[in-house]
Amino acid sequence: VSGAGVLAEDAELLATLMPRLEAEPAVSFAAVAAAAHAHGRRALAAQLLQREPRASEQVPLLLEMGLHAPALQRAVASHEADLVFLALLSAKQALPPIEFAQLVCGQPSALTLYASYAGLQDRSGLKGLYTHAGRSLDAARVALRDAYRCSRPEERLRALGVASELLALDRALSGAPAAREAAEAQALLRSQIDLELATIGLSPPDSALLVNSGDCLNSGGAEAGRERDFANSGVSFGDNFGAYGGFAQGLGVAPPPEFRFIDTSLSQTLHTCFLYSQGRRAAKLRSEFRVPDKRFWHIKIRALASCRDWEALEELARERKSPVGYGPFIEACVAAGNLEEGKKYISRLGSAREKATFLVRFGCVDEARELAVLSKDSQLLESIARDELR
């Protein structure tokens, strides 16, 4: 190569070299290619490298020559993760963001490896890669996960805004579930921040602490089930309570020991609203997020009972016909340890069997029998005799 004339064609040189190189079993095509590259014969070097069987020798020189696409392709074909990472990181440093994104997204296995690396080491780079590649949904998913890694509420709010902006880049995603979730997450967090500030210095009734606010997710049917699935997925942020200190300090207030509303689901937020006498704000959230009637009533019933606000609970029962029936009123009273209060709602129950069931549970078996007799329900009377209603 070094003795070849400057005007010699690469094809002519390759035709001259190949018989000699093939006659030497131990010859390194990569070494000869390196010599050709050193003497300015880049095209000849690339042709020689195609005949190099060892990817570990081939890929580094391709990268040195600036041939990132064939280098990555050869690294992927070798199934050697170290070579793939070498090709990826070299390309990332050398190429403009758009070209790098197009290169990586053209190799699915390389993209998977890069995503696993960037997910731990360079999340902003991963988000940028997806953005430049036109994969707005993937970029938004990274942004959403980043948002919920933010311990400070205002930082999380900004990060959620970034996710919404990314989704807005693609018109096809404007009405997608991810876009709605991002917008709702922003709206809920804003409301939760307002609630944190509005309830600083307030305390719920001591009795309310005996009831797990998460129990409000155990009622409400399919809607509550979907929210429970959403609330239990992804990253847990329970250990970030202390970060609220800086947020509150910036507002000139003493930080509480932990968040009351932030990092909770919509159902739990509504429940906590009632614990802190924020009924109007709960009604506003109900309207804003279109909370189903039955779900809202389940939450409110449990919250009022957990606060032992029996007067408010009875007022709710008189407000209008309950969309969830009156069994939940009784169950909430029982959960709060007040059987006598629960008995008040038995007369509001619809069927004789339902009334008798609660009467038996409260130990009023004679009253249950009398009810069965007055209802002329022999089957109910038999069920009571067999102790089947407990």
Secondary structure per residue as TSV (DSSP state, phi and psi in degrees):
chain	resnum	aa	ss	phi	psi
A	1	V	-	360.0	-43.9
A	2	S	T	-68.9	-25.0
A	3	G	T	-90.7	-2.7
A	4	A	S	-75.2	148.7
A	5	G	-	-70.3	156.1
A	6	V	T	-64.7	-32.7
A	7	L	T	-86.4	-5.0
A	8	A	-	-63.7	135.0
A	9	E	-	-72.9	149.3
A	10	D	H	-62.6	-39.3
A	11	A	H	-62.7	-39.9
A	12	E	H	-66.1	-43.4
A	13	L	H	-64.2	-41.6
A	14	L	H	-62.7	-41.3
A	15	A	H	-64.2	-32.7
A	16	T	H	-75.1	-40.4
A	17	L	H	-75.8	-37.6
A	18	M	H	-57.2	-46.0
A	19	P	H	-59.0	-38.9
A	20	R	H	-69.1	-43.2
A	21	L	H	-67.4	-39.6
A	22	E	H	-69.6	-21.3
A	23	A	T	-77.9	-11.9
A	24	E	-	-111.3	101.0
A	25	P	T	-58.9	-31.5
A	26	A	T	-91.1	6.8
A	27	V	-	-68.2	145.8
A	28	S	-	-103.7	109.3
A	29	F	H	-62.6	-32.5
A	30	A	H	-64.9	-39.1
A	31	A	H	-65.4	-43.1
A	32	V	H	-66.0	-40.1
A	33	A	H	-62.9	-38.4
A	34	A	H	-63.1	-40.1
A	35	A	H	-65.1	-41.7
A	36	A	H	-62.8	-41.0
A	37	H	H	-65.7	-39.4
A	38	A	H	-63.0	-26.9
A	39	H	T	-99.7	18.4
A	40	G	T	81.8	9.7
A	41	R	-	-95.7	68.2
A	42	R	H	-64.9	-43.8
A	43	A	H	-65.6	-40.3
A	44	L	H	-64.3	-41.3
A	45	A	H	-60.9	-41.2
A	46	A	H	-64.6	-39.8
A	47	Q	H	-66.9	-38.9
A	48	L	H	-66.5	-38.4
A	49	L	H	-64.1	-27.4
A	50	Q	T	-62.2	-22.9
A	51	R	T	-96.2	-0.3
A	52	E	-	-80.7	118.8
A	53	P	-	-78.1	-19.3
A	54	R	-	-95.1	115.3
A	55	A	H	-63.5	-32.5
A	56	S	H	-64.8	-24.5
A	57	E	H	-91.7	-29.2
A	58	Q	H	-78.5	-47.6
A	59	V	H	-62.7	-48.2
A	60	P	H	-57.7	-40.4
A	61	L	H	-70.5	-37.4
A	62	L	H	-59.3	-40.0
A	63	L	H	-67.7	-40.2
A	64	E	H	-61.9	-33.0
A	65	M	T	-82.0	-4.6
A	66	G	T	80.8	15.8
A	67	L	-	-94.3	75.6
A	68	H	H	-72.3	-37.4
A	69	A	H	-63.7	-52.5
A	70	P	H	-65.2	-30.9
A	71	A	H	-63.9	-46.0
A	72	L	H	-66.8	-40.7
A	73	Q	H	-60.9	-43.9
A	74	R	H	-68.4	-37.2
A	75	A	H	-65.6	-42.3
A	76	V	H	-64.1	-41.4
A	77	A	H	-65.0	-26.3
A	78	S	H	-77.1	-17.1
A	79	H	T	60.4	27.1
A	80	E	-	-105.2	111.8
A	81	A	H	-60.0	-37.6
A	82	D	H	-61.7	-41.5
A	83	L	H	-67.5	-38.2
A	84	V	H	-63.2	-45.5
A	85	F	H	-63.2	-38.9
A	86	L	H	-60.4	-45.8
A	87	A	H	-65.4	-40.8
A	88	L	H	-65.5	-49.6
A	89	L	H	-68.3	-35.4
A	90	S	H	-65.5	-43.5
A	91	A	H	-64.7	-38.4
A	92	K	H	-62.3	-38.3
A	93	Q	H	-74.0	-31.4
A	94	A	H	-93.9	-28.8
A	95	L	S	-100.8	152.3
A	96	P	-	-62.1	152.3
A	97	P	H	-52.1	-42.2
A	98	I	H	-66.0	-44.2
A	99	E	H	-64.4	-40.4
A	100	F	H	-63.2	-43.0
A	101	A	H	-61.4	-44.6
A	102	Q	H	-63.7	-38.9
A	103	L	H	-63.8	-49.9
A	104	V	H	-69.3	-42.7
A	105	C	H	-69.1	-15.3
A	106	G	T	-81.0	-7.4
A	107	Q	-	-125.2	91.6
A	108	P	H	-53.1	-42.5
A	109	S	H	-67.3	-36.5
A	110	A	H	-67.3	-38.8
A	111	L	H	-62.6	-39.7
A	112	T	H	-62.2	-44.7
A	113	L	H	-64.6	-43.9
A	114	Y	H	-65.2	-39.2
A	115	A	H	-63.2	-38.5
A	116	S	H	-66.2	-38.1
A	117	Y	H	-71.3	-51.8
A	118	A	H	-66.7	-28.1
A	119	G	H	-61.2	-24.0
A	120	L	H	-104.2	-34.4
A	121	Q	H	-108.6	-26.8
A	122	D	-	-151.2	68.6
A	123	R	H	-68.2	-34.9
A	124	S	H	-66.5	-35.0
A	125	G	H	-66.4	-38.5
A	126	L	H	-65.6	-43.1
A	127	K	H	-62.0	-41.4
A	128	G	H	-64.7	-39.3
A	129	L	H	-60.8	-48.0
A	130	Y	H	-63.0	-37.4
A	131	T	H	-65.3	-47.8
A	132	H	H	-66.3	-27.3
A	133	A	T	-83.5	-1.7
A	134	G	T	77.9	18.2
A	135	R	-	-100.6	72.9
A	136	S	H	-61.6	-38.3
A	137	L	H	-64.7	-43.7
A	138	D	H	-64.7	-40.0
A	139	A	H	-63.1	-40.7
A	140	A	H	-67.3	-35.5
A	141	R	H	-62.7	-41.1
A	142	V	H	-63.2	-43.8
A	143	A	H	-63.6	-39.6
A	144	L	H	-64.5	-42.8
A	145	R	H	-66.5	-36.8
A	146	D	H	-62.7	-38.5
A	147	A	H	-59.2	-42.5
A	148	Y	T	-85.3	4.8
A	149	R	T	-95.3	-9.0
A	150	C	-	-77.5	126.3
A	151	S	-	-84.4	-24.9
A	152	R	S	-89.4	130.6
A	153	P	H	-56.7	-42.3
A	154	E	H	-67.9	-32.5
A	155	E	H	-68.9	-40.5
A	156	R	H	-64.6	-37.9
A	157	L	H	-63.6	-41.9
A	158	R	H	-64.6	-41.3
A	159	A	H	-65.6	-36.7
A	160	L	H	-65.2	-34.7
A	161	G	H	-63.8	-37.6
A	162	V	H	-63.2	-43.0
A	163	A	H	-60.7	-42.1
A	164	S	H	-64.7	-40.1
A	165	E	H	-64.3	-39.2
A	166	L	H	-64.3	-41.6
A	167	L	H	-67.9	-29.8
A	168	A	H	-71.6	-16.0
A	169	L	T	-66.9	-26.2
A	170	D	-	-111.7	113.3
A	171	R	G	-59.8	-31.2
A	172	A	G	-66.5	-19.1
A	173	L	G	-99.8	-2.2
A	174	S	T	-59.7	-32.3
A	175	G	T	-109.2	12.6
A	176	A	S	-73.4	156.8
A	177	P	H	-53.2	-39.8
A	178	A	H	-61.9	-38.7
A	179	A	H	-65.7	-42.4
A	180	R	H	-65.7	-41.8
A	181	E	H	-63.1	-41.3
A	182	A	H	-63.9	-43.5
A	183	A	H	-65.5	-41.8
A	184	E	H	-68.0	-36.6
A	185	A	H	-63.5	-41.2
A	186	Q	H	-61.6	-48.6
A	187	A	H	-63.0	-41.7
A	188	L	H	-65.9	-42.4
A	189	L	H	-64.3	-40.5
A	190	R	H	-59.3	-44.4
A	191	S	H	-64.7	-39.9
A	192	Q	H	-66.2	-38.5
A	193	I	H	-62.7	-44.2
A	194	D	H	-60.1	-40.5
A	195	L	H	-67.8	-37.8
A	196	E	H	-58.8	-45.0
A	197	L	H	-69.5	-37.1
A	198	A	H	-70.9	-23.3
A	199	T	T	-108.9	9.2
A	200	I	T	-62.2	129.6
A	201	G	T	89.5	-8.5
A	202	L	-	-95.5	154.3
A	203	S	-	-134.1	142.2
A	204	P	-	-76.2	164.1
A	205	P	-	-55.6	142.5
A	206	D	G	-55.6	-35.6
A	207	S	G	-63.9	-28.4
A	208	A	G	-66.7	-25.2
A	209	L	G	-70.1	-14.7
A	210	L	G	-78.0	-14.7
A	211	V	S	-110.8	128.0
A	212	N	-	-71.2	121.7
A	213	S	G	-61.8	-23.3
A	214	G	G	-67.4	-16.7
A	215	D	G	-63.9	-19.2
A	216	C	G	-65.3	-16.3
A	217	L	G	-83.8	-7.7
A	218	N	G	-83.8	-4.0
A	219	S	S	-127.1	164.2
A	220	G	S	108.5	4.0
A	221	G	H	73.3	-149.2
A	222	A	H	-63.1	-34.9
A	223	E	H	-61.5	-45.0
A	224	A	H	-66.9	-35.2
A	225	G	H	-61.7	-42.1
A	226	R	H	-65.1	-39.6
A	227	E	H	-68.4	-35.7
A	228	R	H	-62.0	-41.6
A	229	D	H	-61.9	-42.0
A	230	F	H	-67.3	-42.3
A	231	A	H	-67.6	-27.7
A	232	N	T	-94.0	4.6
A	233	S	S	-101.2	161.9
A	234	G	S	78.2	-147.7
A	235	V	-	-88.7	143.7
A	236	S	-	-93.6	136.9
A	237	F	-	-119.1	17.7
A	238	G	G	-62.8	-23.3
A	239	D	G	-85.9	1.0
A	240	N	G	-98.7	13.5
A	241	F	G	-58.2	-38.1
A	242	G	G	-62.5	-23.7
A	243	A	G	-66.5	-18.7
A	244	Y	H	-65.4	-18.8
A	245	G	H	-56.0	-48.5
A	246	G	H	-64.7	-38.3
A	247	F	H	-63.7	-47.8
A	248	A	H	-69.5	-38.5
A	249	Q	H	-61.3	-38.2
A	250	G	H	-64.0	-21.5
A	251	L	T	-96.1	2.7
A	252	G	T	77.4	26.5
A	253	V	S	-126.8	155.8
A	254	A	-	-76.3	133.1
A	255	P	-	-70.7	140.4
A	256	P	-	-74.6	167.1
A	257	P	S	-65.4	-24.1
A	258	E	S	-163.3	166.5
A	259	F	-	-67.9	146.6
A	260	R	S	-99.5	-35.3
A	261	F	S	-117.0	-42.7
A	262	I	T	-62.5	143.8
A	263	D	T	72.7	23.1
A	264	T	S	-122.9	159.8
A	265	S	-	-73.6	172.2
A	266	L	H	-61.0	-43.2
A	267	S	H	-62.3	-42.6
A	268	Q	H	-68.2	-35.0
A	269	T	H	-62.9	-44.1
A	270	L	H	-61.7	-44.4
A	271	H	H	-58.6	-45.8
A	272	T	H	-68.8	-29.9
A	273	C	H	-55.3	-45.4
A	274	F	H	-68.7	-32.4
A	275	L	H	-64.9	-32.8
A	276	Y	T	-103.2	23.0
A	277	S	T	56.7	41.3
A	278	Q	-	-111.7	50.6
A	279	G	H	-62.7	-38.3
A	280	R	H	-65.1	-40.6
A	281	R	H	-66.7	-35.4
A	282	A	H	-63.0	-41.8
A	283	A	H	-64.2	-37.4
A	284	K	H	-65.7	-42.9
A	285	L	H	-63.2	-39.7
A	286	R	H	-58.0	-43.2
A	287	S	H	-71.5	-43.6
A	288	E	H	-63.7	-40.6
A	289	F	T	-101.1	8.3
A	290	R	T	52.0	51.7
A	291	V	-	-69.9	127.9
A	292	P	-	-57.6	147.1
A	293	D	H	-56.0	-47.8
A	294	K	H	-62.8	-42.0
A	295	R	H	-63.7	-43.4
A	296	F	H	-63.0	-42.0
A	297	W	H	-64.6	-42.5
A	298	H	H	-56.3	-45.6
A	299	I	H	-63.9	-46.3
A	300	K	H	-65.9	-41.6
A	301	I	H	-58.7	-48.3
A	302	R	H	-64.7	-40.3
A	303	A	H	-66.2	-47.1
A	304	L	H	-62.4	-39.3
A	305	A	H	-68.5	-38.3
A	306	S	H	-67.0	-28.5
A	307	C	T	-82.3	-7.0
A	308	R	T	58.0	37.1
A	309	D	-	-92.7	75.8
A	310	W	H	-66.4	-33.1
A	311	E	H	-64.9	-44.0
A	312	A	H	-67.0	-34.7
A	313	L	H	-66.8	-42.7
A	314	E	H	-67.9	-35.5
A	315	E	H	-64.1	-37.9
A	316	L	H	-63.4	-40.7
A	317	A	H	-65.5	-30.2
A	318	R	H	-87.3	-14.0
A	319	E	H	-56.8	-48.0
A	320	R	S	-168.2	176.1
A	321	K	-	-61.5	128.4
A	322	S	-	-68.4	127.4
A	323	P	T	-71.7	-11.6
A	324	V	T	-110.7	7.0
A	325	G	-	79.9	-170.1
A	326	Y	S	-114.1	-1.8
A	327	G	H	-58.8	-44.7
A	328	P	H	-59.6	-31.8
A	329	F	H	-61.9	-45.7
A	330	I	H	-66.6	-45.5
A	331	E	H	-60.2	-39.6
A	332	A	H	-66.1	-40.3
A	333	C	H	-64.0	-41.8
A	334	V	H	-63.3	-43.8
A	335	A	H	-61.9	-30.5
A	336	A	T	-86.6	0.2
A	337	G	T	83.9	19.4
A	338	N	-	-120.2	88.1
A	339	L	H	-68.7	-37.3
A	340	E	H	-62.4	-39.6
A	341	E	H	-66.3	-37.7
A	342	G	H	-64.0	-33.9
A	343	K	H	-63.2	-25.4
A	344	K	T	-62.0	-24.8
A	345	Y	T	-96.2	-3.5
A	346	I	G	-62.2	-39.5
A	347	S	G	-64.9	-19.5
A	348	R	G	-84.5	-11.0
A	349	L	-	-65.9	154.9
A	350	G	S	-77.5	-54.6
A	351	S	S	-102.0	156.8
A	352	A	H	-64.1	-37.3
A	353	R	H	-63.6	-41.5
A	354	E	H	-65.2	-41.9
A	355	K	H	-63.2	-44.7
A	356	A	H	-64.2	-37.1
A	357	T	H	-59.9	-46.3
A	358	F	H	-69.8	-37.3
A	359	L	H	-60.2	-43.5
A	360	V	H	-63.5	-42.4
A	361	R	H	-61.3	-31.8
A	362	F	T	-87.0	3.5
A	363	G	T	84.5	9.0
A	364	C	-	-95.8	63.5
A	365	V	H	-67.4	-39.5
A	366	D	H	-62.2	-41.0
A	367	E	H	-65.7	-35.8
A	368	A	H	-65.7	-41.0
A	369	R	H	-64.0	-44.1
A	370	E	H	-60.6	-39.9
A	371	L	H	-64.2	-41.8
A	372	A	H	-63.9	-38.6
A	373	V	H	-67.2	-46.2
A	374	L	H	-63.3	-30.6
A	375	S	T	-84.3	-6.5
A	376	K	T	55.0	43.8
A	377	D	-	-110.7	93.4
A	378	S	H	-66.9	-35.0
A	379	Q	H	-65.7	-40.2
A	380	L	H	-64.6	-41.3
A	381	L	H	-62.6	-40.1
A	382	E	H	-66.3	-40.1
A	383	S	H	-62.2	-39.1
A	384	I	H	-65.8	-42.2
A	385	A	H	-62.6	-37.0
A	386	R	T	-84.9	1.2
A	387	D	T	60.8	42.5
A	388	E	-	-93.1	-4.8
A	389	L	-	-98.0	-0.4
A	390	R	-	-77.1	360.0
